Amino acid sequence: MYVCMYVLQIEITLKDSTDEGEKVKHFLHTKGKDIIRENLKKYVSSLKEEFTKGMILPKKDNINDNITNITSGFNVKMQMNAAPIQSKQNNVLGYKISTTTIKQQQKFQCRAEEFYNVFTTLEMVQAFTKGPVKLEPKKHGKFELFGGNIYGEFLEVSLTKIVQKWRCKQWPSGHFSEVTIDVCEKNDHTEVNLTQIDVPTSEEESTKENWERYYWDAIKRTFGFGYFM
């Protein structure tokens, strides 16, 4: 059984203590919190439903602005869970590229099927990437995101595992990594484990930031999968 548990901490403070202010504070503590939680719950549920139906899609005016922010790996420093890394040498097109492995784990407030849909439904991918998308969610099917900066093909597609041949446009010519996304539904959330092998060592940090900012954070913000109320 899937049980969705929400934890939203609400704190009410007063800049200056007055009789009227204390009355308002007491009301918010006793009744206001429940009203806020209920309305946020309705908002998140409504947001998920609208995205699922394709009612909310990115505006064309935002596409160019979004694409210009994407270069060789989305260069913004973010915190994330990364496993110890081992470097190795890869021989690509006659020359050696030093490569590494990236591992990340994320928790999403959704069902495993909902997360799967985010990665395999055209409208939902367009929603969190905020731009045009090419998507064929089947074995050997192609994908292209972020104005062609990220592209590759699906090697395996199922509710519990998605495997992609994946590269960033700025990487050395002809070099691809392999991305494995394992999806495991828990009692109160869905756990996602990413393993990406053959990442050029010089692109390690920017690729981590790529996943953190333009995939995980974007998915949580867009569909409400990161809100625990």
N, C-alpha and C positions, 0 to 999 in steps of 0.2 A: 504494500500500500504506500502511495506517495503522500507524504504529509508536508505541506508547505508551512514553514515556521518563519515568522517575521519578528524582527527585533528592532524597534525604532525608539531610540532614547530621546525624550523631549525634556529640555531643561528651561525653566522660566526664572528669570532674575529681574530685579528692579534696579534701575540706576539710582533712584532716590526713593526711600521708603515713605509712603504717605498712606493715609487711611484708604483712599480710593484705589491707590495702586495695589495695596494688600488685598483688597476685595477682588480685584481683577485677577491677581495672581492666584488667589484661592480658587476662584472659579475655573481658571485654566488647569490647575492641578487636579481638581476633582472631576470636572466634566469636559473641559476643553481638549485634553489629551486624546480622549476617546473619539471626539469629533474629528480631530486632525488625522488620526490614524485611519479612521473609516474612509474619509475623503481621499487620502493618499492611496489607500487600497483600491478604491474605485477608479482613480485616475490611472494607476499602473495597469489594472485589468483592461480598462478601455483602450489604453495605448497599445497593449499587446494585440488586442482584437483588431484594431484598425490597421496595424502593420500586417497582420496575418491576411487580412482581406485586400491588402494593397491600396488602402484608402489614403495612406500618407506616403508620398514618394519624394525624393530629393528634387529641389527646384533646379531648373536648367541654369539659372543665374549663378548658382553656387558651384557648378561643376568645375569651371576654369579656376576659381579661387582655390578649390580643394586640391586640384591636380598640381598647381604651382607649389604647394607646400610639400609635395612628395618628391624626394630626390633619392639618393642612394641609401635608402634605409630609414627615412624619417628621423632626422637628427634632433631629437628632443630627449633629454635624460629623464628616465623613469625608473622607479623601483619595481623589481619583479623577482620571482622565484626562479633561480637558475641553478642547475646541478653542476658539479665539478666537470671541467671540460678537458678532453684529451685531444691534442692536435695530431694531425697526420698529413701526409703528402698525397696529393691527387694529381694524376697526369692528365691534363686536358689539352687537346690540340697540340701536342708536342712539347709542352712546357709544364713545369710543376707548379701547383697552387697549394699553399699551406691551408688546410681546412680544419674545422672544429665541429663539435656537436653542441647544440643548444637544447636545454630541457626546461620547460615551464609547466606550472600547475595552476589552474584557475578553478574557482567555484562559481557556478551560475545558479540563480534562483529560478529554475525552470525544469521542465521535464527533458529527458534525453532526446525525445522526438522533436521538441521545440528547438533545441540547439542544432540538431541535424537539419531542420528546415532552414535555419538561418544561413547555413553554409551551402545549401543545395537549391534554394528557391530564388529565382532571379530577382523578384521584387524585393525580397528581404535583404539580399546581398547589396542591391542598389541602395537600399535605405541606410545601411550602416556604413557603406563606403562613400555615400553621397556623390555618386557619379555613374556613368554608363558602365555596363558590365557585359562580358561575354561569358556564358556559363553552359556547360554540358555535363551535368552531374551523373556520369556513368563511366565505366572503365574505358580508358583511352580518350575520354571526352576532354575537350580543351576548356581552359578558363583564362580570363584576362581582366585584371582589376586596376583601379587607380590610373586610368589613362594609358594602360599598357606598361606601366612601371613594374607590375607584378603579373607573371603569366606562367603557364605550364599545362599539365594535364593530370587528370584523376587516374590513379593506379588501382584504387580500391574505394568503394563507396558503400557504407552500411550504417545502420543506426548506432553501432558501437565503435566503428573505426572508419576514419577517412584518411587515405594515403594519397599524397600528391607529389608529382615531379614539379618542383617549384624553383623559380629564379627571380631575381631582381634585374631589371634592365641594365643597371649600371655594373653588374658583375662582369668578370672576364667573359669574353665571347664564347658561347657554347657551353658554359658551365652551369649545371643544375644541382640543386640539393634535393633531398627527399624528406618530405614532411609527413609525419604520422601523428594523427590526432585521435587519441583514445578517449571515448566518451562513456562514463560510468554513472548511472543514475543511483543516487543514495536515497535515504528516507526523506530528507528535507532539502536536498539540492542535487545538482548534477556536477560531478567532478570531471574536468577536462585536463588531460595530460598531453602536452606537445613534445615531440622529439624531432629535431631537425638535424640531419647529418649532412656532411659535406658543405658546410657553410664556410666561405673564404674567411680566414682568420682576420683579415683586415676589415671585414664587414660584420664581425661578431656583435659588437655593441649596437651598431645601427640596426641590425636585424632583430635583436632583442627588443629594442625600442619600437620597431615596426610592429611586432606582434602586440606589445603592451598597449600602445596608443591607438593604432589604427584598426586593430582587430578586437582585443578583449575589452578595452575601455569603451570603444565605439559601440560594440554589441550591447554592453550593459546599459549605456546611456540611452541608446535608441529604443531598446525593447523592455527596459526596466528589469533586466535579469540580474542586476547587481544590487537591487534595493531589498534590504531586510527590515521589515517594519514590525 
